[in-house]
Amino acid sequence: MSISKSYRVLGIKGNEDLDSIKRIYRKFAHKYHPDKNQDDQTSLKMFIDAKQAYETIIKHKLQHK
């Protein structure tokens, strides 16, 4: 996933610090977690996309520190 798409998925601008990004991701993941939204494929996709976006952003931020 590209870094710009990752920012869009989580709804952030890119100038947030790591703690803010983690907080945003956790809120997003909690909302779309499969255990809370059983049998909802849209929520599952959102959850997976958020996880991939978070991992991409963190990796990018740590490489460019």
PDBQT receptor file of N, H, CA, C and O in Angstrom, charges set to zero:
ATOM      1  N   MET A   1       0.854  -1.171   0.000  1.00  0.00    +0.000 N 
ATOM      2  CA  MET A   1       0.000   0.000   0.000  1.00  0.00    +0.000 C 
ATOM      3  C   MET A   1       0.900   1.234   0.000  1.00  0.00    +0.000 C 
ATOM      4  O   MET A   1       1.879   1.296   0.744  1.00  0.00    +0.000 OA
ATOM      5  N   SER A   2       0.566   2.203  -0.829  1.00  0.00    +0.000 N 
ATOM      6  H   SER A   2      -0.229   2.152  -1.433  1.00  0.00    +0.000 HD
ATOM      7  CA  SER A   2       1.383   3.416  -0.900  1.00  0.00    +0.000 C 
ATOM      8  C   SER A   2       1.185   4.264   0.356  1.00  0.00    +0.000 C 
ATOM      9  O   SER A   2       0.183   4.130   1.058  1.00  0.00    +0.000 OA
ATOM     10  N   ILE A   3       2.142   5.124   0.622  1.00  0.00    +0.000 N 
ATOM     11  H   ILE A   3       2.956   5.233   0.051  1.00  0.00    +0.000 HD
ATOM     12  CA  ILE A   3       2.075   5.955   1.820  1.00  0.00    +0.000 C 
ATOM     13  C   ILE A   3       0.907   6.938   1.730  1.00  0.00    +0.000 C 
ATOM     14  O   ILE A   3       0.237   7.190   2.731  1.00  0.00    +0.000 OA
ATOM     15  N   SER A   4       0.658   7.495   0.543  1.00  0.00    +0.000 N 
ATOM     16  H   SER A   4       1.202   7.290  -0.270  1.00  0.00    +0.000 HD
ATOM     17  CA  SER A   4      -0.451   8.448   0.420  1.00  0.00    +0.000 C 
ATOM     18  C   SER A   4      -1.804   7.762   0.613  1.00  0.00    +0.000 C 
ATOM     19  O   SER A   4      -2.711   8.329   1.222  1.00  0.00    +0.000 OA
ATOM     20  N   LYS A   5      -1.933   6.549   0.096  1.00  0.00    +0.000 N 
ATOM     21  H   LYS A   5      -1.196   6.088  -0.399  1.00  0.00    +0.000 HD
ATOM     22  CA  LYS A   5      -3.183   5.803   0.305  1.00  0.00    +0.000 C 
ATOM     23  C   LYS A   5      -3.337   5.447   1.788  1.00  0.00    +0.000 C 
ATOM     24  O   LYS A   5      -4.446   5.465   2.322  1.00  0.00    +0.000 OA
ATOM     25  N   SER A   6      -2.240   5.129   2.436  1.00  0.00    +0.000 N 
ATOM     26  H   SER A   6      -1.339   5.115   2.002  1.00  0.00    +0.000 HD
ATOM     27  CA  SER A   6      -2.280   4.798   3.855  1.00  0.00    +0.000 C 
ATOM     28  C   SER A   6      -2.792   5.971   4.677  1.00  0.00    +0.000 C 
ATOM     29  O   SER A   6      -3.596   5.795   5.592  1.00  0.00    +0.000 OA
ATOM     30  N   TYR A   7      -2.322   7.172   4.345  1.00  0.00    +0.000 N 
ATOM     31  H   TYR A   7      -1.669   7.316   3.602  1.00  0.00    +0.000 HD
ATOM     32  CA  TYR A   7      -2.807   8.369   5.042  1.00  0.00    +0.000 C 
ATOM     33  C   TYR A   7      -4.306   8.559   4.814  1.00  0.00    +0.000 C 
ATOM     34  O   TYR A   7      -5.044   8.908   5.736  1.00  0.00    +0.000 OA
ATOM     35  N   ARG A   8      -4.745   8.326   3.587  1.00  0.00    +0.000 N 
ATOM     36  H   ARG A   8      -4.146   8.042   2.838  1.00  0.00    +0.000 HD
ATOM     37  CA  ARG A   8      -6.180   8.477   3.281  1.00  0.00    +0.000 C 
ATOM     38  C   ARG A   8      -7.027   7.460   4.039  1.00  0.00    +0.000 C 
ATOM     39  O   ARG A   8      -8.096   7.794   4.550  1.00  0.00    +0.000 OA
ATOM     40  N   VAL A   9      -6.547   6.222   4.111  1.00  0.00    +0.000 N 
ATOM     41  H   VAL A   9      -5.679   5.951   3.697  1.00  0.00    +0.000 HD
ATOM     42  CA  VAL A   9      -7.300   5.166   4.802  1.00  0.00    +0.000 C 
ATOM     43  C   VAL A   9      -7.563   5.551   6.257  1.00  0.00    +0.000 C 
ATOM     44  O   VAL A   9      -8.674   5.384   6.760  1.00  0.00    +0.000 OA
ATOM     45  N   LEU A  10      -6.534   6.067   6.927  1.00  0.00    +0.000 N 
ATOM     46  H   LEU A  10      -5.631   6.202   6.518  1.00  0.00    +0.000 HD
ATOM     47  CA  LEU A  10      -6.681   6.429   8.339  1.00  0.00    +0.000 C 
ATOM     48  C   LEU A  10      -7.199   7.853   8.522  1.00  0.00    +0.000 C 
ATOM     49  O   LEU A  10      -7.497   8.272   9.641  1.00  0.00    +0.000 OA
ATOM     50  N   GLY A  11      -7.304   8.589   7.427  1.00  0.00    +0.000 N 
ATOM     51  H   GLY A  11      -7.062   8.249   6.518  1.00  0.00    +0.000 HD
ATOM     52  CA  GLY A  11      -7.846   9.947   7.513  1.00  0.00    +0.000 C 
ATOM     53  C   GLY A  11      -6.908  10.927   8.201  1.00  0.00    +0.000 C 
ATOM     54  O   GLY A  11      -7.347  11.800   8.950  1.00  0.00    +0.000 OA
ATOM     55  N   ILE A  12      -5.619  10.778   7.943  1.00  0.00    +0.000 N 
ATOM     56  H   ILE A  12      -5.263  10.069   7.335  1.00  0.00    +0.000 HD
ATOM     57  CA  ILE A  12      -4.651  11.688   8.555  1.00  0.00    +0.000 C 
ATOM     58  C   ILE A  12      -3.907  12.451   7.464  1.00  0.00    +0.000 C 
ATOM     59  O   ILE A  12      -3.944  12.078   6.291  1.00  0.00    +0.000 OA
ATOM     60  N   LYS A  13      -3.233  13.522   7.868  1.00  0.00    +0.000 N 
ATOM     61  H   LYS A  13      -3.203  13.825   8.821  1.00  0.00    +0.000 HD
ATOM     62  CA  LYS A  13      -2.538  14.379   6.912  1.00  0.00    +0.000 C 
ATOM     63  C   LYS A  13      -1.089  13.990   6.702  1.00  0.00    +0.000 C 
ATOM     64  O   LYS A  13      -0.529  14.245   5.635  1.00  0.00    +0.000 OA
ATOM     65  N   GLY A  14      -0.478  13.383   7.690  1.00  0.00    +0.000 N 
ATOM     66  H   GLY A  14      -0.932  13.176   8.557  1.00  0.00    +0.000 HD
ATOM     67  CA  GLY A  14       0.902  12.953   7.552  1.00  0.00    +0.000 C 
ATOM     68  C   GLY A  14       1.861  13.697   8.448  1.00  0.00    +0.000 C 
ATOM     69  O   GLY A  14       3.018  13.299   8.583  1.00  0.00    +0.000 OA
ATOM     70  N   ASN A  15       1.403  14.771   9.063  1.00  0.00    +0.000 N 
ATOM     71  H   ASN A  15       0.463  15.094   8.954  1.00  0.00    +0.000 HD
ATOM     72  CA  ASN A  15       2.286  15.536   9.938  1.00  0.00    +0.000 C 
ATOM     73  C   ASN A  15       2.097  15.179  11.413  1.00  0.00    +0.000 C 
ATOM     74  O   ASN A  15       2.668  15.834  12.285  1.00  0.00    +0.000 OA
ATOM     75  N   GLU A  16       1.308  14.156  11.693  1.00  0.00    +0.000 N 
ATOM     76  H   GLU A  16       0.844  13.625  10.984  1.00  0.00    +0.000 HD
ATOM     77  CA  GLU A  16       1.068  13.712  13.069  1.00  0.00    +0.000 C 
ATOM     78  C   GLU A  16       2.281  12.945  13.592  1.00  0.00    +0.000 C 
ATOM     79  O   GLU A  16       3.033  12.346  12.823  1.00  0.00    +0.000 OA
ATOM     80  N   ASP A  17       2.455  12.977  14.897  1.00  0.00    +0.000 N 
ATOM     81  H   ASP A  17       1.844  13.464  15.522  1.00  0.00    +0.000 HD
ATOM     82  CA  ASP A  17       3.543  12.211  15.496  1.00  0.00    +0.000 C 
ATOM     83  C   ASP A  17       3.119  10.751  15.655  1.00  0.00    +0.000 C 
ATOM     84  O   ASP A  17       1.952  10.412  15.459  1.00  0.00    +0.000 OA
ATOM     85  N   LEU A  18       4.068   9.895  16.011  1.00  0.00    +0.000 N 
ATOM     86  H   LEU A  18       5.016  10.170  16.170  1.00  0.00    +0.000 HD
ATOM     87  CA  LEU A  18       3.800   8.462  16.098  1.00  0.00    +0.000 C 
ATOM     88  C   LEU A  18       2.721   8.115  17.115  1.00  0.00    +0.000 C 
ATOM     89  O   LEU A  18       1.914   7.216  16.878  1.00  0.00    +0.000 OA
ATOM     90  N   ASP A  19       2.699   8.817  18.247  1.00  0.00    +0.000 N 
ATOM     91  H   ASP A  19       3.354   9.547  18.440  1.00  0.00    +0.000 HD
ATOM     92  CA  ASP A  19       1.675   8.549  19.260  1.00  0.00    +0.000 C 
ATOM     93  C   ASP A  19       0.278   8.879  18.743  1.00  0.00    +0.000 C 
ATOM     94  O   ASP A  19      -0.669   8.136  19.001  1.00  0.00    +0.000 OA
ATOM     95  N   SER A  20       0.145   9.972  18.026  1.00  0.00    +0.000 N 
ATOM     96  H   SER A  20       0.914  10.575  17.817  1.00  0.00    +0.000 HD
ATOM     97  CA  SER A  20      -1.152  10.354  17.461  1.00  0.00    +0.000 C 
ATOM     98  C   SER A  20      -1.617   9.352  16.422  1.00  0.00    +0.000 C 
ATOM     99  O   SER A  20      -2.793   8.989  16.385  1.00  0.00    +0.000 OA
ATOM    100  N   ILE A  21      -0.704   8.908  15.582  1.00  0.00    +0.000 N 
ATOM    101  H   ILE A  21       0.251   9.204  15.612  1.00  0.00    +0.000 HD
ATOM    102  CA  ILE A  21      -1.041   7.920  14.555  1.00  0.00    +0.000 C 
ATOM    103  C   ILE A  21      -1.493   6.621  15.209  1.00  0.00    +0.000 C 
ATOM    104  O   ILE A  21      -2.460   6.000  14.767  1.00  0.00    +0.000 OA
ATOM    105  N   LYS A  22      -0.796   6.215  16.254  1.00  0.00    +0.000 N 
ATOM    106  H   LYS A  22      -0.010   6.719  16.613  1.00  0.00    +0.000 HD
ATOM    107  CA  LYS A  22      -1.164   4.980  16.964  1.00  0.00    +0.000 C 
ATOM    108  C   LYS A  22      -2.557   5.110  17.580  1.00  0.00    +0.000 C 
ATOM    109  O   LYS A  22      -3.355   4.175  17.517  1.00  0.00    +0.000 OA
ATOM    110  N   ARG A  23      -2.847   6.267  18.174  1.00  0.00    +0.000 N 
ATOM    111  H   ARG A  23      -2.198   7.027  18.225  1.00  0.00    +0.000 HD
ATOM    112  CA  ARG A  23      -4.159   6.507  18.777  1.00  0.00    +0.000 C 
ATOM    113  C   ARG A  23      -5.263   6.455  17.721  1.00  0.00    +0.000 C 
ATOM    114  O   ARG A  23      -6.314   5.852  17.941  1.00  0.00    +0.000 OA
ATOM    115  N   ILE A  24      -5.020   7.086  16.583  1.00  0.00    +0.000 N 
ATOM    116  H   ILE A  24      -4.167   7.576  16.404  1.00  0.00    +0.000 HD
ATOM    117  CA  ILE A  24      -5.991   7.095  15.490  1.00  0.00    +0.000 C 
ATOM    118  C   ILE A  24      -6.219   5.675  14.985  1.00  0.00    +0.000 C 
ATOM    119  O   ILE A  24      -7.360   5.262  14.774  1.00  0.00    +0.000 OA
ATOM    120  N   TYR A  25      -5.139   4.933  14.792  1.00  0.00    +0.000 N 
ATOM    121  H   TYR A  25      -4.213   5.268  14.964  1.00  0.00    +0.000 HD
ATOM    122  CA  TYR A  25      -5.255   3.553  14.325  1.00  0.00    +0.000 C 
ATOM    123  C   TYR A  25      -6.043   2.695  15.306  1.00  0.00    +0.000 C 
ATOM    124  O   TYR A  25      -6.921   1.936  14.894  1.00  0.00    +0.000 OA
ATOM    125  N   ARG A  26      -5.747   2.804  16.581  1.00  0.00    +0.000 N 
ATOM    126  H   ARG A  26      -5.034   3.420  16.915  1.00  0.00    +0.000 HD
ATOM    127  CA  ARG A  26      -6.453   1.987  17.581  1.00  0.00    +0.000 C 
ATOM    128  C   ARG A  26      -7.947   2.290  17.607  1.00  0.00    +0.000 C 
ATOM    129  O   ARG A  26      -8.767   1.382  17.744  1.00  0.00    +0.000 OA
ATOM    130  N   LYS A  27      -8.295   3.555  17.478  1.00  0.00    +0.000 N 
ATOM    131  H   LYS A  27      -7.628   4.292  17.367  1.00  0.00    +0.000 HD
ATOM    132  CA  LYS A  27      -9.704   3.938  17.448  1.00  0.00    +0.000 C 
ATOM    133  C   LYS A  27     -10.387   3.335  16.218  1.00  0.00    +0.000 C 
ATOM    134  O   LYS A  27     -11.496   2.807  16.303  1.00  0.00    +0.000 OA
ATOM    135  N   PHE A  28      -9.709   3.423  15.085  1.00  0.00    +0.000 N 
ATOM    136  H   PHE A  28      -8.808   3.851  15.016  1.00  0.00    +0.000 HD
ATOM    137  CA  PHE A  28     -10.219   2.875  13.836  1.00  0.00    +0.000 C 
ATOM    138  C   PHE A  28     -10.368   1.357  13.937  1.00  0.00    +0.000 C 
ATOM    139  O   PHE A  28     -11.397   0.802  13.553  1.00  0.00    +0.000 OA
ATOM    140  N   ALA A  29      -9.331   0.686  14.458  1.00  0.00    +0.000 N 
ATOM    141  H   ALA A  29      -8.494   1.137  14.770  1.00  0.00    +0.000 HD
ATOM    142  CA  ALA A  29      -9.339  -0.771  14.579  1.00  0.00    +0.000 C 
ATOM    143  C   ALA A  29     -10.425  -1.243  15.543  1.00  0.00    +0.000 C 
ATOM    144  O   ALA A  29     -11.071  -2.264  15.306  1.00  0.00    +0.000 OA
ATOM    145  N   HIS A  30     -10.622  -0.506  16.615  1.00  0.00    +0.000 N 
ATOM    146  H   HIS A  30     -10.098   0.323  16.807  1.00  0.00    +0.000 HD
ATOM    147  CA  HIS A  30     -11.665  -0.858  17.578  1.00  0.00    +0.000 C 
ATOM    148  C   HIS A  30     -13.052  -0.773  16.931  1.00  0.00    +0.000 C 
ATOM    149  O   HIS A  30     -13.904  -1.634  17.149  1.00  0.00    +0.000 OA
ATOM    150  N   LYS A  31     -13.258   0.254  16.153  1.00  0.00    +0.000 N 
ATOM    151  H   LYS A  31     -12.566   0.953  15.976  1.00  0.00    +0.000 HD
ATOM    152  CA  LYS A  31     -14.561   0.462  15.502  1.00  0.00    +0.000 C 
ATOM    153  C   LYS A  31     -14.877  -0.651  14.499  1.00  0.00    +0.000 C 
ATOM    154  O   LYS A  31     -16.023  -1.091  14.408  1.00  0.00    +0.000 OA
ATOM    155  N   TYR A  32     -13.881  -1.104  13.752  1.00  0.00    +0.000 N 
ATOM    156  H   TYR A  32     -12.950  -0.746  13.826  1.00  0.00    +0.000 HD
ATOM    157  CA  TYR A  32     -14.109  -2.076  12.678  1.00  0.00    +0.000 C 
ATOM    158  C   TYR A  32     -13.639  -3.491  13.016  1.00  0.00    +0.000 C 
ATOM    159  O   TYR A  32     -13.575  -4.342  12.129  1.00  0.00    +0.000 OA
ATOM    160  N   HIS A  33     -13.315  -3.753  14.266  1.00  0.00    +0.000 N 
ATOM    161  H   HIS A  33     -13.367  -3.062  14.986  1.00  0.00    +0.000 HD
ATOM    162  CA  HIS A  33     -12.803  -5.068  14.650  1.00  0.00    +0.000 C 
ATOM    163  C   HIS A  33     -13.814  -6.168  14.310  1.00  0.00    +0.000 C 
ATOM    164  O   HIS A  33     -15.009  -6.010  14.557  1.00  0.00    +0.000 OA
ATOM    165  N   PRO A  34     -13.336  -7.278  13.743  1.00  0.00    +0.000 N 
ATOM    166  CA  PRO A  34     -14.240  -8.372  13.344  1.00  0.00    +0.000 C 
ATOM    167  C   PRO A  34     -15.080  -8.941  14.487  1.00  0.00    +0.000 C 
ATOM    168  O   PRO A  34     -16.196  -9.403  14.250  1.00  0.00    +0.000 OA
ATOM    169  N   ASP A  35     -14.574  -8.918  15.708  1.00  0.00    +0.000 N 
ATOM    170  H   ASP A  35     -13.667  -8.542  15.900  1.00  0.00    +0.000 HD
ATOM    171  CA  ASP A  35     -15.352  -9.436  16.831  1.00  0.00    +0.000 C 
ATOM    172  C   ASP A  35     -16.568  -8.552  17.133  1.00  0.00    +0.000 C 
ATOM    173  O   ASP A  35     -17.577  -9.036  17.647  1.00  0.00    +0.000 OA
ATOM    174  N   LYS A  36     -16.472  -7.277  16.818  1.00  0.00    +0.000 N 
ATOM    175  H   LYS A  36     -15.653  -6.884  16.401  1.00  0.00    +0.000 HD
ATOM    176  CA  LYS A  36     -17.586  -6.357  17.056  1.00  0.00    +0.000 C 
ATOM    177  C   LYS A  36     -18.555  -6.315  15.875  1.00  0.00    +0.000 C 
ATOM    178  O   LYS A  36     -19.711  -5.922  16.030  1.00  0.00    +0.000 OA
ATOM    179  N   ASN A  37     -18.085  -6.718  14.706  1.00  0.00    +0.000 N 
ATOM    180  H   ASN A  37     -17.146  -7.037  14.581  1.00  0.00    +0.000 HD
ATOM    181  CA  ASN A  37     -18.884  -6.628  13.486  1.00  0.00    +0.000 C 
ATOM    182  C   ASN A  37     -18.911  -7.977  12.776  1.00  0.00    +0.000 C 
ATOM    183  O   ASN A  37     -18.469  -8.104  11.634  1.00  0.00    +0.000 OA
ATOM    184  N   GLN A  38     -19.427  -8.957  13.457  1.00  0.00    +0.000 N 
ATOM    185  H   GLN A  38     -19.787  -8.854  14.385  1.00  0.00    +0.000 HD
ATOM    186  CA  GLN A  38     -19.446 -10.305  12.897  1.00  0.00    +0.000 C 
ATOM    187  C   GLN A  38     -20.278 -10.352  11.621  1.00  0.00    +0.000 C 
ATOM    188  O   GLN A  38     -21.327  -9.716  11.512  1.00  0.00    +0.000 OA
ATOM    189  N   ASP A  39     -19.782 -11.121  10.665  1.00  0.00    +0.000 N 
ATOM    190  H   ASP A  39     -18.930 -11.638  10.753  1.00  0.00    +0.000 HD
ATOM    191  CA  ASP A  39     -20.446 -11.323   9.368  1.00  0.00    +0.000 C 
ATOM    192  C   ASP A  39     -20.579 -10.042   8.552  1.00  0.00    +0.000 C 
ATOM    193  O   ASP A  39     -21.430  -9.966   7.666  1.00  0.00    +0.000 OA
ATOM    194  N   ASP A  40     -19.765  -9.047   8.830  1.00  0.00    +0.000 N 
ATOM    195  H   ASP A  40     -19.074  -9.108   9.550  1.00  0.00    +0.000 HD
ATOM    196  CA  ASP A  40     -19.789  -7.802   8.054  1.00  0.00    +0.000 C 
ATOM    197  C   ASP A  40     -18.474  -7.704   7.284  1.00  0.00    +0.000 C 
ATOM    198  O   ASP A  40     -17.443  -7.314   7.831  1.00  0.00    +0.000 OA
ATOM    199  N   GLN A  41     -18.535  -8.066   6.009  1.00  0.00    +0.000 N 
ATOM    200  H   GLN A  41     -19.373  -8.382   5.565  1.00  0.00    +0.000 HD
ATOM    201  CA  GLN A  41     -17.328  -8.093   5.183  1.00  0.00    +0.000 C 
ATOM    202  C   GLN A  41     -16.734  -6.708   4.949  1.00  0.00    +0.000 C 
ATOM    203  O   GLN A  41     -15.520  -6.574   4.793  1.00  0.00    +0.000 OA
ATOM    204  N   THR A  42     -17.570  -5.687   4.925  1.00  0.00    +0.000 N 
ATOM    205  H   THR A  42     -18.556  -5.796   5.051  1.00  0.00    +0.000 HD
ATOM    206  CA  THR A  42     -17.083  -4.319   4.746  1.00  0.00    +0.000 C 
ATOM    207  C   THR A  42     -16.222  -3.903   5.938  1.00  0.00    +0.000 C 
ATOM    208  O   THR A  42     -15.151  -3.321   5.765  1.00  0.00    +0.000 OA
ATOM    209  N   SER A  43     -16.694  -4.203   7.136  1.00  0.00    +0.000 N 
ATOM    210  H   SER A  43     -17.564  -4.676   7.276  1.00  0.00    +0.000 HD
ATOM    211  CA  SER A  43     -15.926  -3.879   8.339  1.00  0.00    +0.000 C 
ATOM    212  C   SER A  43     -14.618  -4.652   8.373  1.00  0.00    +0.000 C 
ATOM    213  O   SER A  43     -13.588  -4.110   8.773  1.00  0.00    +0.000 OA
ATOM    214  N   LEU A  44     -14.649  -5.905   7.959  1.00  0.00    +0.000 N 
ATOM    215  H   LEU A  44     -15.486  -6.345   7.634  1.00  0.00    +0.000 HD
ATOM    216  CA  LEU A  44     -13.441  -6.717   7.920  1.00  0.00    +0.000 C 
ATOM    217  C   LEU A  44     -12.419  -6.101   6.968  1.00  0.00    +0.000 C 
ATOM    218  O   LEU A  44     -11.235  -6.015   7.296  1.00  0.00    +0.000 OA
ATOM    219  N   LYS A  45     -12.870  -5.679   5.804  1.00  0.00    +0.000 N 
ATOM    220  H   LYS A  45     -13.831  -5.750   5.538  1.00  0.00    +0.000 HD
ATOM    221  CA  LYS A  45     -11.967  -5.042   4.837  1.00  0.00    +0.000 C 
ATOM    222  C   LYS A  45     -11.399  -3.746   5.407  1.00  0.00    +0.000 C 
ATOM    223  O   LYS A  45     -10.209  -3.471   5.247  1.00  0.00    +0.000 OA
ATOM    224  N   MET A  46     -12.230  -2.950   6.065  1.00  0.00    +0.000 N 
ATOM    225  H   MET A  46     -13.197  -3.173   6.194  1.00  0.00    +0.000 HD
ATOM    226  CA  MET A  46     -11.768  -1.699   6.667  1.00  0.00    +0.000 C 
ATOM    227  C   MET A  46     -10.720  -1.992   7.746  1.00  0.00    +0.000 C 
ATOM    228  O   MET A  46      -9.716  -1.287   7.849  1.00  0.00    +0.000 OA
ATOM    229  N   PHE A  47     -10.955  -3.022   8.537  1.00  0.00    +0.000 N 
ATOM    230  H   PHE A  47     -11.770  -3.594   8.454  1.00  0.00    +0.000 HD
ATOM    231  CA  PHE A  47     -10.026  -3.410   9.589  1.00  0.00    +0.000 C 
ATOM    232  C   PHE A  47      -8.677  -3.809   8.995  1.00  0.00    +0.000 C 
ATOM    233  O   PHE A  47      -7.632  -3.363   9.468  1.00  0.00    +0.000 OA
ATOM    234  N   ILE A  48      -8.699  -4.634   7.976  1.00  0.00    +0.000 N 
ATOM    235  H   ILE A  48      -9.548  -4.996   7.592  1.00  0.00    +0.000 HD
ATOM    236  CA  ILE A  48      -7.470  -5.090   7.330  1.00  0.00    +0.000 C 
ATOM    237  C   ILE A  48      -6.745  -3.920   6.667  1.00  0.00    +0.000 C 
ATOM    238  O   ILE A  48      -5.526  -3.795   6.787  1.00  0.00    +0.000 OA
ATOM    239  N   ASP A  49      -7.491  -3.067   5.971  1.00  0.00    +0.000 N 
ATOM    240  H   ASP A  49      -8.481  -3.168   5.874  1.00  0.00    +0.000 HD
ATOM    241  CA  ASP A  49      -6.885  -1.896   5.330  1.00  0.00    +0.000 C 
ATOM    242  C   ASP A  49      -6.240  -0.973   6.359  1.00  0.00    +0.000 C 
ATOM    243  O   ASP A  49      -5.156  -0.439   6.123  1.00  0.00    +0.000 OA
ATOM    244  N   ALA A  50      -6.899  -0.785   7.495  1.00  0.00    +0.000 N 
ATOM    245  H   ALA A  50      -7.779  -1.219   7.687  1.00  0.00    +0.000 HD
ATOM    246  CA  ALA A  50      -6.357   0.080   8.543  1.00  0.00    +0.000 C 
ATOM    247  C   ALA A  50      -5.060  -0.499   9.098  1.00  0.00    +0.000 C 
ATOM    248  O   ALA A  50      -4.106   0.236   9.352  1.00  0.00    +0.000 OA
ATOM    249  N   LYS A  51      -5.027  -1.807   9.283  1.00  0.00    +0.000 N 
ATOM    250  H   LYS A  51      -5.802  -2.404   9.077  1.00  0.00    +0.000 HD
ATOM    251  CA  LYS A  51      -3.813  -2.457   9.798  1.00  0.00    +0.000 C 
ATOM    252  C   LYS A  51      -2.665  -2.294   8.813  1.00  0.00    +0.000 C 
ATOM    253  O   LYS A  51      -1.550  -1.958   9.211  1.00  0.00    +0.000 OA
ATOM    254  N   GLN A  52      -2.926  -2.527   7.539  1.00  0.00    +0.000 N 
ATOM    255  H   GLN A  52      -3.832  -2.799   7.215  1.00  0.00    +0.000 HD
ATOM    256  CA  GLN A  52      -1.889  -2.365   6.520  1.00  0.00    +0.000 C 
ATOM    257  C   GLN A  52      -1.433  -0.914   6.430  1.00  0.00    +0.000 C 
ATOM    258  O   GLN A  52      -0.239  -0.642   6.298  1.00  0.00    +0.000 OA
ATOM    259  N   ALA A  53      -2.374   0.011   6.501  1.00  0.00    +0.000 N 
ATOM    260  H   ALA A  53      -3.344  -0.210   6.608  1.00  0.00    +0.000 HD
ATOM    261  CA  ALA A  53      -2.040   1.435   6.436  1.00  0.00    +0.000 C 
ATOM    262  C   ALA A  53      -1.170   1.831   7.613  1.00  0.00    +0.000 C 
ATOM    263  O   ALA A  53      -0.168   2.525   7.441  1.00  0.00    +0.000 OA
ATOM    264  N   TYR A  54      -1.539   1.403   8.791  1.00  0.00    +0.000 N 
ATOM    265  H   TYR A  54      -2.353   0.839   8.931  1.00  0.00    +0.000 HD
ATOM    266  CA  TYR A  54      -0.767   1.715   9.992  1.00  0.00    +0.000 C 
ATOM    267  C   TYR A  54       0.662   1.177   9.875  1.00  0.00    +0.000 C 
ATOM    268  O   TYR A  54       1.624   1.891  10.156  1.00  0.00    +0.000 OA
ATOM    269  N   GLU A  55       0.791  -0.068   9.464  1.00  0.00    +0.000 N 
ATOM    270  H   GLU A  55       0.009  -0.648   9.236  1.00  0.00    +0.000 HD
ATOM    271  CA  GLU A  55       2.114  -0.667   9.322  1.00  0.00    +0.000 C 
ATOM    272  C   GLU A  55       2.957   0.079   8.289  1.00  0.00    +0.000 C 
ATOM    273  O   GLU A  55       4.154   0.283   8.496  1.00  0.00    +0.000 OA
ATOM    274  N   THR A  56       2.341   0.484   7.183  1.00  0.00    +0.000 N 
ATOM    275  H   THR A  56       1.369   0.318   7.016  1.00  0.00    +0.000 HD
ATOM    276  CA  THR A  56       3.044   1.226   6.140  1.00  0.00    +0.000 C 
ATOM    277  C   THR A  56       3.511   2.584   6.652  1.00  0.00    +0.000 C 
ATOM    278  O   THR A  56       4.648   2.986   6.408  1.00  0.00    +0.000 OA
ATOM    279  N   ILE A  57       2.641   3.282   7.355  1.00  0.00    +0.000 N 
ATOM    280  H   ILE A  57       1.717   2.955   7.553  1.00  0.00    +0.000 HD
ATOM    281  CA  ILE A  57       2.977   4.615   7.867  1.00  0.00    +0.000 C 
ATOM    282  C   ILE A  57       4.092   4.529   8.903  1.00  0.00    +0.000 C 
ATOM    283  O   ILE A  57       5.045   5.307   8.853  1.00  0.00    +0.000 OA
ATOM    284  N   ILE A  58       3.981   3.600   9.833  1.00  0.00    +0.000 N 
ATOM    285  H   ILE A  58       3.207   2.968   9.874  1.00  0.00    +0.000 HD
ATOM    286  CA  ILE A  58       5.001   3.459  10.876  1.00  0.00    +0.000 C 
ATOM    287  C   ILE A  58       6.347   3.112  10.254  1.00  0.00    +0.000 C 
ATOM    288  O   ILE A  58       7.370   3.689  10.622  1.00  0.00    +0.000 OA
ATOM    289  N   LYS A  59       6.351   2.190   9.329  1.00  0.00    +0.000 N 
ATOM    290  H   LYS A  59       5.519   1.721   9.030  1.00  0.00    +0.000 HD
ATOM    291  CA  LYS A  59       7.595   1.815   8.652  1.00  0.00    +0.000 C 
ATOM    292  C   LYS A  59       8.203   3.030   7.944  1.00  0.00    +0.000 C 
ATOM    293  O   LYS A  59       9.406   3.270   8.039  1.00  0.00    +0.000 OA
ATOM    294  N   HIS A  60       7.378   3.780   7.247  1.00  0.00    +0.000 N 
ATOM    295  H   HIS A  60       6.401   3.585   7.170  1.00  0.00    +0.000 HD
ATOM    296  CA  HIS A  60       7.837   4.976   6.533  1.00  0.00    +0.000 C 
ATOM    297  C   HIS A  60       8.387   6.020   7.504  1.00  0.00    +0.000 C 
ATOM    298  O   HIS A  60       9.451   6.591   7.264  1.00  0.00    +0.000 OA
ATOM    299  N   LYS A  61       7.672   6.269   8.593  1.00  0.00    +0.000 N 
ATOM    300  H   LYS A  61       6.808   5.806   8.788  1.00  0.00    +0.000 HD
ATOM    301  CA  LYS A  61       8.096   7.272   9.572  1.00  0.00    +0.000 C 
ATOM    302  C   LYS A  61       9.428   6.878  10.220  1.00  0.00    +0.000 C 
ATOM    303  O   LYS A  61      10.295   7.728  10.424  1.00  0.00    +0.000 OA
ATOM    304  N   LEU A  62       9.589   5.599  10.540  1.00  0.00    +0.000 N 
ATOM    305  H   LEU A  62       8.884   4.909  10.374  1.00  0.00    +0.000 HD
ATOM    306  CA  LEU A  62      10.824   5.146  11.188  1.00  0.00    +0.000 C 
ATOM    307  C   LEU A  62      12.020   5.192  10.230  1.00  0.00    +0.000 C 
ATOM    308  O   LEU A  62      13.149   5.432  10.659  1.00  0.00    +0.000 OA
ATOM    309  N   GLN A  63      11.780   4.966   8.951  1.00  0.00    +0.000 N 
ATOM    310  H   GLN A  63      10.863   4.771   8.602  1.00  0.00    +0.000 HD
ATOM    311  CA  GLN A  63      12.864   5.015   7.964  1.00  0.00    +0.000 C 
ATOM    312  C   GLN A  63      13.315   6.454   7.706  1.00  0.00    +0.000 C 
ATOM    313  O   GLN A  63      14.478   6.696   7.381  1.00  0.00    +0.000 OA
ATOM    314  N   HIS A  64      12.400   7.398   7.851  1.00  0.00    +0.000 N 
ATOM    315  H   HIS A  64      11.456   7.202   8.115  1.00  0.00    +0.000 HD
ATOM    316  CA  HIS A  64      12.701   8.797   7.527  1.00  0.00    +0.000 C 
ATOM    317  C   HIS A  64      12.830   9.667   8.774  1.00  0.00    +0.000 C 
ATOM    318  O   HIS A  64      12.566  10.868   8.732  1.00  0.00    +0.000 OA
ATOM    319  N   LYS A  65      13.222   9.074   9.843  1.00  0.00    +0.000 N 
ATOM    320  H   LYS A  65      13.437   8.098   9.878  1.00  0.00    +0.000 HD
ATOM    321  CA  LYS A  65      13.364   9.788  11.108  1.00  0.00    +0.000 C 
ATOM    322  C   LYS A  65      14.640  10.579  11.142  1.00  0.00    +0.000 C 
ATOM    323  O   LYS A  65      14.926  11.246  12.137  1.00  0.00    +0.000 OA
TER     324      LYS A  65
